[in-house]
Amino acid sequence: MIPDLGRYATEVLSAYGVTVLLLAAVTGQSWRRYRRLKAQMDDAERSRRDG
């Protein structure tokens, strides 16, 4: 399944690993920001509705 990378296997697989970690970090950061902003919007709507 994985092609023969020859002597560059370590570098290529390391680059794939770093890419996966960075994508996971960006996704996690985006998800945390979404939850924080959603909570702020919910609070603002609740306070506006309650007067």
Distance bins in CASP14 RR format, pairs under 12 A and 6 or more apart:
PFRMAT RR
TARGET T0000
AUTHOR 0000-0000-0000
RMODE 2
METHOD distances of the structure
MODEL  1
2 9 0 0 0 0 1 0 0 0 0 0 0
2 12 0 0 0 0 1 0 0 0 0 0 0
2 13 0 0 0 0 1 0 0 0 0 0 0
2 16 0 0 0 0 0 1 0 0 0 0 0
3 9 0 0 0 0 1 0 0 0 0 0 0
3 12 0 0 0 0 1 0 0 0 0 0 0
3 13 0 0 0 0 0 1 0 0 0 0 0
4 12 0 0 0 0 0 1 0 0 0 0 0
5 11 0 0 0 0 1 0 0 0 0 0 0
5 12 1 0 1 0 0 0 0 0 0 0 0
5 13 1 0 0 1 0 0 0 0 0 0 0
5 14 0 0 0 0 0 1 0 0 0 0 0
5 15 0 0 0 0 0 1 0 0 0 0 0
5 16 0 0 0 0 0 1 0 0 0 0 0
6 12 0 0 0 0 1 0 0 0 0 0 0
6 13 0 0 0 0 0 1 0 0 0 0 0
8 14 0 0 0 0 0 1 0 0 0 0 0
8 15 0 0 0 0 1 0 0 0 0 0 0
8 16 0 0 0 0 0 1 0 0 0 0 0
9 15 0 0 0 0 0 1 0 0 0 0 0
9 16 0 0 0 0 0 1 0 0 0 0 0
10 16 0 0 0 0 0 1 0 0 0 0 0
10 17 0 0 0 0 0 1 0 0 0 0 0
11 17 0 0 0 0 0 1 0 0 0 0 0
11 18 0 0 0 0 0 1 0 0 0 0 0
12 18 0 0 0 0 0 1 0 0 0 0 0
12 19 0 0 0 0 0 1 0 0 0 0 0
13 19 0 0 0 0 0 1 0 0 0 0 0
13 20 0 0 0 0 0 1 0 0 0 0 0
14 20 0 0 0 0 0 1 0 0 0 0 0
14 21 0 0 0 0 0 1 0 0 0 0 0
15 21 0 0 0 0 0 1 0 0 0 0 0
15 22 0 0 0 0 0 1 0 0 0 0 0
16 22 0 0 0 0 0 1 0 0 0 0 0
16 23 0 0 0 0 0 1 0 0 0 0 0
17 23 0 0 0 0 1 0 0 0 0 0 0
17 24 0 0 0 0 1 0 0 0 0 0 0
17 25 0 0 0 0 0 1 0 0 0 0 0
18 24 0 0 0 0 0 1 0 0 0 0 0
18 25 0 0 0 0 0 1 0 0 0 0 0
19 25 0 0 0 0 0 1 0 0 0 0 0
19 26 0 0 0 0 0 1 0 0 0 0 0
20 26 0 0 0 0 0 1 0 0 0 0 0
20 27 0 0 0 0 0 1 0 0 0 0 0
21 27 0 0 0 0 0 1 0 0 0 0 0
21 28 0 0 0 0 0 1 0 0 0 0 0
22 28 0 0 0 0 0 1 0 0 0 0 0
22 29 0 0 0 0 0 1 0 0 0 0 0
23 29 0 0 0 0 0 1 0 0 0 0 0
23 30 0 0 0 0 0 1 0 0 0 0 0
24 30 0 0 0 0 0 1 0 0 0 0 0
24 31 0 0 0 0 0 1 0 0 0 0 0
25 31 0 0 0 0 0 1 0 0 0 0 0
25 32 0 0 0 0 0 1 0 0 0 0 0
26 32 0 0 0 0 0 1 0 0 0 0 0
26 33 0 0 0 0 0 1 0 0 0 0 0
27 33 0 0 0 0 0 1 0 0 0 0 0
27 34 0 0 0 0 0 1 0 0 0 0 0
28 34 0 0 0 0 1 0 0 0 0 0 0
28 35 0 0 0 0 1 0 0 0 0 0 0
28 36 0 0 0 0 0 1 0 0 0 0 0
29 35 0 0 0 0 0 1 0 0 0 0 0
29 36 0 0 0 0 0 1 0 0 0 0 0
30 36 0 0 0 0 0 1 0 0 0 0 0
30 37 0 0 0 0 0 1 0 0 0 0 0
31 37 0 0 0 0 0 1 0 0 0 0 0
31 38 0 0 0 0 0 1 0 0 0 0 0
32 38 0 0 0 0 0 1 0 0 0 0 0
32 39 0 0 0 0 0 1 0 0 0 0 0
33 39 0 0 0 0 0 1 0 0 0 0 0
33 40 0 0 0 0 0 1 0 0 0 0 0
34 40 0 0 0 0 0 1 0 0 0 0 0
34 41 0 0 0 0 0 1 0 0 0 0 0
35 41 0 0 0 0 0 1 0 0 0 0 0
35 42 0 0 0 0 0 1 0 0 0 0 0
36 42 0 0 0 0 0 1 0 0 0 0 0
36 43 0 0 0 0 0 1 0 0 0 0 0
37 43 0 0 0 0 0 1 0 0 0 0 0
37 44 0 0 0 0 0 1 0 0 0 0 0
38 44 0 0 0 0 0 1 0 0 0 0 0
38 45 0 0 0 0 0 1 0 0 0 0 0
39 45 0 0 0 0 0 1 0 0 0 0 0
39 46 0 0 0 0 0 1 0 0 0 0 0
40 46 0 0 0 0 0 1 0 0 0 0 0
40 47 0 0 0 0 0 1 0 0 0 0 0
41 47 0 0 0 0 0 1 0 0 0 0 0
41 48 0 0 0 0 0 1 0 0 0 0 0
42 48 0 0 0 0 0 1 0 0 0 0 0
42 49 0 0 0 0 0 1 0 0 0 0 0
43 49 0 0 0 0 0 1 0 0 0 0 0
43 50 0 0 0 0 0 1 0 0 0 0 0
44 50 0 0 0 0 0 1 0 0 0 0 0
44 51 0 0 0 0 0 1 0 0 0 0 0
45 51 0 0 0 0 0 1 0 0 0 0 0
END
